[in-house]
Amino acid sequence: MSEYTLLRARSPFWLHLQHHHAAANSRSLRLQVVLALDDSRSMAENHCGALALEALTCIARAMSRLEVGELGVLSFGASGRGVRTLHPLGAPFTDAAGPGLVSSFSFAGEHTVADAPVGALLDTLDAQLSAARDSHAGGSEQLQQLVLVIAGACNA
């Protein structure tokens, strides 16, 4: 056995990966990922909009190709529009859905802290993730949910 193999075998990181891989193989796992993107003007002003869309595209493509779970996409931060569900959890994510999602973001919305965009986002996430958990109840799969929020600076 090489020195590299011995070091890797004792590494806490590799031990964790081996344990996680073995546990995942012993049961069925259902992953739900929600991406919430800030659609406010501050994203454009801080030059974050293009990077946020690239992150959305990269994550959506990776999940689709790896077939690892469900993807939901929300938009928040634009005053007067509230939180918008652009792609609901459970709906199949296709290559055709991507351009429509990207074109849904303008990064031109006005909002202030008083508009409480993050509070509205959390309320929406709570409702949607609870509904997804309820619809999953009684299933044989283990459900894991992850939320990724991509946001820029907020106008005060």
N, C-alpha and C positions, 0 to 999 in steps of 0.2 A: 504494500500500500504506500502511495506517495505521501510526502509530508503535507502537501496541499489537501489531499483527501482526508487525512487525519485531522487537520485543523478545521476543515469544513464540517466534518462529522461532529466536532465538539462545539461549533459555533452556536450561540443561542438563537441567532437569526435562522440558520438552517434547521435547527431542531424545531423551532416554531413552525416553519414552513412544512416540514415533514409531518408534524402533528396535525396542522390545519388540513393538509392534503388528505391524510388518512381519515380524518373526521368527516371531511366533505364527501369522500367516496363511500362512507358508511351510511349516509343518509342523503336524501334529496334536498337540495337547497334552491330556494327561489329568491332572487335578488331584485329589488326595486330601487332604482336610482332616480331622483328628481333633481333636475338642474333648474335653478331659479336665477334668471339674469335680470339685472337692473337695466331698465330701458329709459333711464333718465338722461337728461342733457349732460349731467356731470360725467357720464361715461365717455362721451365724445370730447368734452373739454379736457379730460385727463388722459386722452388717447388710449382708453381701455376698451372701447367698443369693438374694434377689429380683433383684438386679442381675445375678448370674451366670446366672439362668434367662432374664432378658430378653436378655442377650447371646447365649445359646444359641439362643433363638427367632429373634432377628434374623438371625444368621449362617445358620441353617438355612433360613429363608425366602428370604433373598437368594440362596443357592446354588441352591435349588430353582427359583426363578423365572428365574434367569439361566442355568440348566442348564450350570454351569461344572465340574461334577465330582462326586465322591463324598464323602459325609459320614459320618464315624464318630463315635460319642459313647461316652466312657468315664466311669465314676464311680470315684473313689478316696477314701481317707482315712477310711473308716468301719471301725474295728477289727472284726476277725472276718469282714468281708465281702470284704476284699481289693479288687482291681481288678475292676470289672464292666463287661463290654461291653454297653451298652444299645442301641446301634445299630451293627452291623458295617459296615465299608467294603464297598462293592459292593451292599449292599441298597438298594433304591429308598427314597428318603425321601419320604413322602407327608404330606399335611395330617393324616391320621389318626394318624400316628406321633408327632406333636408332643405332644399331651396325655399320651400314655403315658410319654414321656420325662420330661416335667415332673413327673408324679406319682411317678416313680421316686426323686426326691430328697427326703430328709427333713431334711437338715442337722442331724441329731441324733447322728451317730456319734461315739464317743469314740476318740481316738487320741493317742499321744504320739510324740515324735521317735524313741523306741526302736522303735516299730512300723514305722519306715522306709516310710511311705506313698509317698513320692516315689521311693524305690528300686524298690518293687514296680511303680509306674506306669511307670518307665523300662524295666524288664524286659519288661513287657507290651507297651509301645509298640514296643520293638525287635523282638519276635517278630511282632507284627501287621504292622508296616510291612515287615519282611523278607519275610513271606509274600506281601504284596501286590506287592512288587517282583518276587519269584520268579514269581508268576502272570502278571505283565506282561512278563516277559523274552521277547524275540523279537518283540514287537509293534512296529508301525510308529509308534506314538504315543510322544511324549516324556512320561515320568512325572515329576511334581513332587509332593512330599509336604510337608505343613505340619501342625505340631502346635501347638495353642493350649491352654495350661494356665490354668485359672481357679481360683485358690486364695486363701484368706484366711490369717489368722495361724494358727500352729500352737500347740497346747497343749504346753507343755514338761513 
